[in-house]
Every structure is written in C-alpha cells, then in structure tokens.
Amino acid sequence: MSILVINCGSSSVKYKLFEVPSFRLVTKGLIEKIGESNSACRSHYQAVLSVFSRIKSCGIDIKDISGIGHRVVHGGEKFKKPTLITSKVIKEIRKYSRLAPLHNPVNLAGILASRKVLSKVRQVAVFDTAFHQTIPKYAYIYGLPFEFYSKFKIRRYGFHGTSHQYVASRASAMLKKPLSRLKLITVHLGNGCSIAAVDRGRCIETSMGFTPLEGLIMGTRCGDIDPAVVFYMINRLGLSPSKIEDILNTKSGLLGISGLSNDIRMIKRAGSKRSLRARLCLDMFVYRIKKYIAAYAGILNEVQAVIFTAGIGENNPDIIKRITKDLGRFLKRKPRILTIPTDEELMIARLTCGKL
C-alpha cells in the first residue's frame, strides 16, 4: 500500500511515493523547465503522465498506489482541510485559479492527469491556504470598505501552509512537548518567503496575504509596499497594470534590489566583495524578517521556538544568526532557534492518508 504525492509548481513537478503506514520513501523525482523550448514536457499534464512512467520504470506496480495527494495553492475560504477530490471540488479549484493564476491551473492539470491514469484511486487536495484558516477575522480582513470582503472575499489567506504545519509538528517532537503547549514562529525562507505565528497548533497570523506578494522581501517579489506606489507607477510613470504586476512579482525583491540575482548565495558573495547594493539587499532582507518576528512575538506574548526552513532558512546559518541576534532582549525567555528541513510532500502524504 502506498501514497503518491504530486506537487505541481509553476514550471515543475515534484513527486514522492511513500509506503504506508511507515511513510518510508520509496522513490521520488523532479521534472523541471516544463513548457520551455528545450523541455521534453510541453505541459504539466504531460509531465504528470510521465511521472507514472518513471514510477513503472523503477519496477513499481502503479496499481499498488492506494491514494494520491496533490498540493493545491489556493482554496479560498471554501477549503479548510484536506479534501477528497470530486468533480465539484475540481470546479472550485478552477474557480480559485483567478486568485492563483500561476499555480491552481497547473495543480489542476496534475489532478486531471492522475485521474486519467488511475481513475479508481481516491485523490486528495491539500491546500496551501488551509493551515491559515484559523487566523481570526480581525487579523485577516483588510482595512477596506467591508463589502470588498463580504462580496468579493478580498482578505488575507496566507500560503506555504503545508510547510509551516510540517515544521511546527517537527518542532513539537524535537522539543518533546505537545503542540497544544507551544507558541512558535515558523519562518519559511526560499524564493518565496513567509512567516507564521502558531499558537498551540493553530495559525493565528501569517505574512502573505490575498496573494503571495505581501509580506517579506522575497527572491523576486517586493513584499510589503505602500499601495500608493502602484498608482504613482500608473499615473506618473505611465506603466500598465500588467507591467506593474510583472515588476512586483518577478523583477523586485532580492533580484531588484541587488541588481544581480534572486540567489542569496550570489548576493552574499557580491556583498563580501564590497558591493554596496548587495549589502543593502542583505540588510533589507534581514531587517524585514526581524521586524515580523518581533511583531509576532508581541502577538503570542511568549515564544518557545523560532523555526527556520526552506532553501535559505536551512542553508544560511550566518543569515539566521543576524536575524536572531538580540532576540531574547524583548522576551521573558529566549526562544530556541531551530533549523528544520521542510518536507511538504511527507506532510501531504500524511494528510492524504487521513482522508482515505
């Protein structure tokens, strides 16, 4: 008996096959550069079909797969927990594509391809937004006229939920305390970056908002800015809304500030060679994270641990040291600083198994 997890990104497909109930990893793989001119896979649908061919080539009978778990980025207010996929659920996922146009359509392609190959196997959607559905209303509603929420559901949703949930559960095991007795700050630092305040197992605040653009400075996303900047760019600089959206999402953040790259390793090397923009970029990146941690510590009142994860969080102890320096000065007790490799696919497998 096994669970297959399919994680479709904007231009990639990651997959892992787990044996249950032990959750031993049987095989895994990654298909990248989907749709690019030099790629063998022209679409995510085609890429997921090839996943099953890869699994077969390992001598594994795909008929032994008892369930398939899919990462779905946006579930709006509708989906607050892992959900068995039906035709009705597929329609809802398609509807939320307007809020996550780079991700929900490719997540859906993975679902449809899997249904084609294993039509009788139950599939489960695990939503990035679900873990954040416990955020209180006063924290997720924006300071806009209320009908923008009541009519159009414009609000904070949060993302990276599966990663935040996974590292919080791992921290509980490492600290040998139940989640119900812990107050944690989880910091996901990759090309996309987000922070969550986890109060006794429940997320009560997170940095990403209506879309993944809000919050921290990221690889290519700007994070928090004054909304009036957008109007200035339209009215004074003559930029179109689509051009501005592209700038804020793909040309800002570490890439835009440094002028070099969205890769923190390259920026650190340039900073060590006295590049003023690279140094400024690192200072801004660290500062924004410190500011959010301090704010979340204030919300939680006490913090047992701050957990760093994802590509930057797991592999840059020098940056973590800068972020956490003097952290204990404004808290009654200095929290533990933990670095925990994330495993979204394992978390999805566990959540999927619970729905079968």
C-alpha positions as CSV (number, residue, x, y, z in Angstrom):
1,M,0.0,0.0,0.0
2,S,1.4,3.4,-1.0
3,I,0.6,7.1,-1.3
4,L,1.8,9.1,-4.2
5,V,2.3,12.9,-3.7
6,I,2.3,15.2,-6.7
7,N,3.4,18.8,-6.2
8,C,3.0,20.9,-9.3
9,G,4.8,24.2,-9.3
10,S,4.6,26.9,-11.9
11,S,7.2,25.2,-14.1
12,S,8.0,22.0,-12.4
13,V,6.5,18.8,-10.9
14,K,7.9,17.1,-7.8
15,Y,6.7,13.7,-6.8
16,K,7.3,11.3,-3.9
17,L,5.9,7.8,-3.4
18,F,5.6,6.7,0.2
19,E,4.9,3.3,1.7
20,V,2.2,3.4,4.4
21,P,1.8,3.2,7.3
22,S,5.5,3.6,7.8
23,F,5.8,6.5,5.4
24,R,9.1,5.2,4.1
25,L,10.1,7.0,0.9
26,V,10.1,4.5,-2.0
27,T,11.0,6.8,-4.9
28,K,11.0,10.5,-5.8
29,G,11.7,12.7,-8.7
30,L,11.6,16.2,-10.2
31,I,10.6,17.4,-13.7
32,E,11.8,20.9,-14.4
33,K,11.5,23.6,-17.1
34,I,8.1,22.4,-18.2
35,G,6.9,24.3,-21.3
36,E,10.4,25.6,-22.2
37,S,11.8,25.1,-25.7
38,N,14.4,22.6,-24.6
39,S,12.0,20.6,-22.4
40,A,10.6,17.2,-23.3
41,C,7.4,18.1,-21.4
42,R,5.3,20.8,-23.0
43,S,2.6,20.9,-20.3
44,H,2.1,19.9,-16.7
45,Y,-0.5,17.3,-17.8
46,Q,2.2,15.6,-19.9
47,A,4.7,15.9,-17.1
48,V,2.4,14.1,-14.6
49,L,1.7,11.4,-17.1
50,S,5.5,10.9,-17.4
51,V,5.7,10.6,-13.6
52,F,3.7,7.3,-13.8
53,S,6.1,6.1,-16.5
54,R,9.0,6.9,-14.3
55,I,7.5,5.0,-11.4
56,K,6.8,2.0,-13.6
57,S,10.5,2.1,-14.8
58,C,11.5,1.6,-11.2
59,G,9.8,-1.8,-11.2
60,I,6.8,-0.5,-9.1
61,D,3.3,-1.5,-10.0
62,I,1.2,1.6,-10.0
63,K,-1.9,-0.5,-9.2
64,D,-0.5,-0.7,-5.7
65,I,-1.0,3.1,-5.2
66,S,-3.9,3.4,-2.8
67,G,-4.2,7.2,-2.8
68,I,-2.8,10.3,-4.5
69,G,-2.2,13.6,-2.7
70,H,-2.0,16.9,-4.6
71,R,-0.7,20.3,-3.4
72,V,-3.2,22.9,-4.4
73,V,-2.1,26.5,-3.7
74,H,-5.4,28.4,-3.3
75,G,-8.5,27.0,-1.6
76,G,-10.1,30.4,-0.7
77,E,-12.5,30.2,2.3
78,K,-14.1,27.1,0.9
79,F,-11.4,24.5,1.9
80,K,-10.2,24.5,5.5
81,K,-8.9,20.9,5.5
82,P,-7.6,18.2,3.1
83,T,-10.5,17.3,0.8
84,L,-11.4,14.3,-1.3
85,I,-11.4,15.3,-4.9
86,T,-14.7,15.2,-6.8
87,S,-16.0,16.9,-9.9
88,K,-17.4,19.6,-7.7
89,V,-14.1,20.1,-6.0
90,I,-12.4,20.4,-9.3
91,K,-14.8,23.2,-10.3
92,E,-14.0,25.0,-7.1
93,I,-10.2,24.7,-7.7
94,R,-10.7,26.0,-11.2
95,K,-12.7,29.0,-9.8
96,Y,-9.9,29.9,-7.4
97,S,-7.5,30.0,-10.3
98,R,-8.2,33.7,-10.7
99,L,-6.5,34.2,-7.3
100,A,-3.5,31.9,-8.0
101,P,-3.2,32.0,-11.8
102,L,0.3,30.6,-11.9
103,H,-0.4,27.7,-9.6
104,N,-4.0,26.5,-9.4
105,P,-4.3,25.7,-13.2
106,V,-1.1,23.5,-13.0
107,N,-2.3,21.9,-9.8
108,L,-5.5,21.1,-11.6
109,A,-3.6,19.6,-14.6
110,G,-1.8,17.2,-12.2
111,I,-5.2,16.1,-10.8
112,L,-6.7,15.5,-14.2
113,A,-3.7,13.6,-15.5
114,S,-3.7,11.4,-12.3
115,R,-7.4,10.7,-12.8
116,K,-6.7,9.6,-16.4
117,V,-4.1,7.1,-15.3
118,L,-5.7,5.8,-12.1
119,S,-9.3,6.7,-12.3
120,K,-10.5,4.5,-9.5
121,V,-7.8,5.7,-7.0
122,R,-9.0,8.2,-4.5
123,Q,-7.3,11.6,-4.7
124,V,-7.0,14.3,-2.0
125,A,-6.3,18.0,-2.4
126,V,-4.1,19.6,0.3
127,F,-4.4,23.4,0.2
128,D,-1.6,25.8,1.0
129,T,-4.2,28.1,2.4
130,A,-5.9,25.6,4.7
131,F,-3.5,25.8,7.7
132,H,-4.1,29.6,7.9
133,Q,-7.9,29.3,8.1
134,T,-7.7,29.5,11.9
135,I,-6.5,33.2,11.7
136,P,-9.1,35.3,13.4
137,K,-11.3,37.6,11.4
138,Y,-9.8,40.8,12.9
139,A,-6.4,39.7,11.5
140,Y,-7.4,38.6,8.0
141,I,-9.7,41.4,6.9
142,Y,-8.1,44.4,5.3
143,G,-8.9,48.0,6.1
144,L,-11.0,48.4,3.0
145,P,-14.8,49.0,2.8
146,F,-16.3,45.9,4.3
147,E,-18.1,44.9,1.1
148,F,-14.8,44.1,-0.6
149,Y,-14.6,41.2,1.8
150,S,-18.3,40.3,2.0
151,K,-18.9,40.4,-1.7
152,F,-15.5,39.6,-3.3
153,K,-13.7,37.7,-0.4
154,I,-10.7,40.1,-0.6
155,R,-8.8,39.1,2.6
156,R,-5.6,37.6,3.9
157,Y,-5.3,33.9,3.0
158,G,-1.7,33.1,3.6
159,F,0.4,30.4,1.8
160,H,3.2,27.9,2.4
161,G,0.7,26.4,4.9
162,T,1.8,22.8,4.5
163,S,5.4,23.8,5.2
164,H,4.5,25.8,8.3
165,Q,2.4,22.9,9.6
166,Y,5.1,20.4,9.0
167,V,7.9,22.2,10.7
168,A,5.7,23.1,13.6
169,S,4.9,19.4,14.1
170,R,8.6,18.5,13.9
171,A,9.5,21.2,16.4
172,S,7.0,19.7,18.8
173,A,8.8,16.3,18.5
174,M,12.2,17.9,18.9
175,L,11.2,20.0,22.0
176,K,9.3,16.9,23.4
177,K,6.2,19.0,24.1
178,P,2.8,18.7,22.5
179,L,1.8,21.4,20.0
180,S,-1.0,22.3,22.4
181,R,1.6,23.7,24.8
182,L,3.8,25.5,22.4
183,K,3.9,29.0,20.9
184,L,6.0,29.0,17.8
185,I,7.1,31.3,15.0
186,T,7.8,29.4,11.8
187,V,9.9,31.1,9.1
188,H,9.8,29.7,5.5
189,L,12.7,31.3,3.6
190,G,13.1,30.2,0.0
191,N,12.5,32.1,-3.3
192,G,9.1,32.7,-1.7
193,C,9.2,33.8,2.0
194,S,6.6,33.8,4.7
195,I,6.3,33.8,8.5
196,A,3.5,32.3,10.6
197,A,2.6,32.7,14.3
198,V,1.5,29.3,15.6
199,D,-0.4,29.4,18.9
200,R,-0.8,25.9,20.4
201,G,-1.0,24.3,17.0
202,R,-3.3,26.9,15.4
203,C,-2.0,29.6,13.0
204,I,-3.1,33.0,14.2
205,E,-1.2,35.2,11.8
206,T,0.9,35.0,8.6
207,S,2.8,37.4,6.4
208,M,1.5,36.5,2.9
209,G,-2.0,37.9,2.2
210,F,-4.6,37.9,-0.6
211,T,-1.8,36.7,-2.8
212,P,1.8,35.5,-2.1
213,L,3.0,39.0,-2.9
214,E,2.5,40.5,0.6
215,G,5.0,40.3,3.5
216,L,8.7,39.7,3.4
217,I,11.1,40.6,0.7
218,M,11.5,37.5,-1.4
219,G,13.5,36.3,-4.4
220,T,11.7,38.3,-7.0
221,R,8.6,39.6,-5.1
222,C,8.7,43.0,-3.4
223,G,6.7,42.1,-0.2
224,D,5.1,45.0,1.7
225,I,4.9,48.4,-0.1
226,D,2.7,51.4,0.2
227,P,-0.3,50.7,-2.2
228,A,0.0,54.3,-3.4
229,V,3.3,53.3,-5.2
230,V,1.2,51.4,-7.7
231,F,-0.9,54.5,-8.6
232,Y,2.3,56.5,-8.9
233,M,3.7,54.0,-11.3
234,I,0.5,54.2,-13.4
235,N,-0.1,57.9,-13.3
236,R,3.4,59.4,-13.3
237,L,5.5,56.7,-15.0
238,G,2.8,55.5,-17.4
239,L,3.1,51.8,-16.7
240,S,0.2,49.5,-17.4
241,P,-1.3,47.4,-14.6
242,S,0.0,44.2,-16.2
243,K,3.5,45.6,-16.4
244,I,3.4,46.7,-12.7
245,E,2.2,43.3,-11.7
246,D,5.1,41.7,-13.5
247,I,7.6,44.1,-11.8
248,L,6.2,43.5,-8.3
249,N,6.2,39.7,-8.8
250,T,9.2,38.9,-11.0
251,K,11.6,41.8,-11.0
252,S,11.6,43.0,-7.4
253,G,12.8,41.6,-4.1
254,L,16.4,40.3,-3.9
255,L,16.8,40.5,-7.6
256,G,15.5,44.0,-8.0
257,I,17.4,45.5,-5.0
258,S,20.8,43.8,-5.7
259,G,20.6,44.1,-9.5
260,L,22.4,40.7,-9.6
261,S,20.2,37.7,-8.8
262,N,17.5,36.3,-6.7
263,D,20.0,33.7,-5.5
264,I,21.1,34.6,-1.9
265,R,24.5,32.8,-2.5
266,M,25.4,35.1,-5.3
267,I,24.3,38.2,-3.3
268,K,26.4,37.1,-0.3
269,R,29.5,36.7,-2.5
270,A,29.0,40.1,-4.0
271,G,28.5,41.6,-0.5
272,S,31.8,40.1,0.6
273,K,33.4,41.9,-2.3
274,R,32.0,45.2,-1.1
275,S,29.1,45.6,-3.4
276,L,27.0,48.3,-1.7
277,R,23.7,47.2,-3.3
278,A,24.3,43.6,-2.4
279,R,25.0,44.6,1.2
280,L,21.9,46.8,1.2
281,C,19.9,43.9,-0.1
282,L,21.0,41.6,2.7
283,D,20.4,44.3,5.3
284,M,16.9,44.8,4.0
285,F,16.1,41.1,3.8
286,V,17.3,40.5,7.4
287,Y,15.6,43.7,8.8
288,R,12.2,42.8,7.3
289,I,12.3,39.3,8.9
290,K,13.4,40.6,12.3
291,K,10.5,43.1,12.2
292,Y,8.0,40.4,11.5
293,I,9.4,38.1,14.2
294,A,9.2,40.9,16.8
295,A,5.6,41.7,15.8
296,Y,4.6,38.0,16.1
297,A,6.4,37.6,19.4
298,G,4.2,40.5,20.6
299,I,1.1,38.8,19.4
300,L,2.0,35.5,21.0
301,N,3.3,37.1,24.3
302,E,5.8,34.3,24.6
303,V,7.7,32.1,22.1
304,Q,9.2,28.7,22.8
305,A,11.0,28.4,19.5
306,V,11.6,30.2,16.2
307,I,11.9,27.7,13.4
308,F,13.7,28.4,10.1
309,T,13.1,26.2,7.0
310,A,13.3,26.1,3.1
311,G,16.3,26.8,0.9
312,I,17.6,30.0,2.5
313,G,16.4,29.1,6.0
314,E,18.1,25.7,6.0
315,N,21.4,26.6,4.4
316,N,22.5,30.0,5.6
317,P,23.4,29.9,9.3
318,D,25.1,33.3,9.0
319,I,21.9,35.0,8.0
320,I,19.9,33.2,10.7
321,K,22.5,34.4,13.2
322,R,22.0,38.0,12.0
323,I,18.2,37.6,12.2
324,T,18.1,36.1,15.7
325,K,20.8,38.3,17.3
326,D,19.4,40.0,20.4
327,L,16.1,38.2,20.0
328,G,15.9,37.4,23.7
329,R,16.1,41.0,24.8
330,F,12.4,41.8,24.4
331,L,11.1,38.4,25.5
332,K,10.9,37.0,29.0
333,R,12.8,33.9,27.9
334,K,15.0,33.5,24.9
335,P,13.4,31.1,22.4
336,R,15.1,28.1,21.0
337,I,16.3,28.7,17.4
338,L,15.7,25.6,15.3
339,T,16.5,24.8,11.7
340,I,14.2,22.1,10.3
341,P,14.3,20.9,6.7
342,T,10.8,21.1,5.4
343,D,9.1,18.2,3.7
344,E,5.8,19.3,2.2
345,E,5.4,16.1,0.4
346,L,5.6,14.0,3.5
347,M,3.0,16.3,5.2
348,I,0.7,15.9,2.2
349,A,1.1,12.1,2.3
350,R,0.1,12.0,6.0
351,L,-2.9,14.3,5.4
352,T,-3.9,12.3,2.4
353,C,-3.7,9.1,4.3
354,G,-6.0,10.6,6.9
355,K,-8.7,11.2,4.3
356,L,-8.7,7.7,2.7
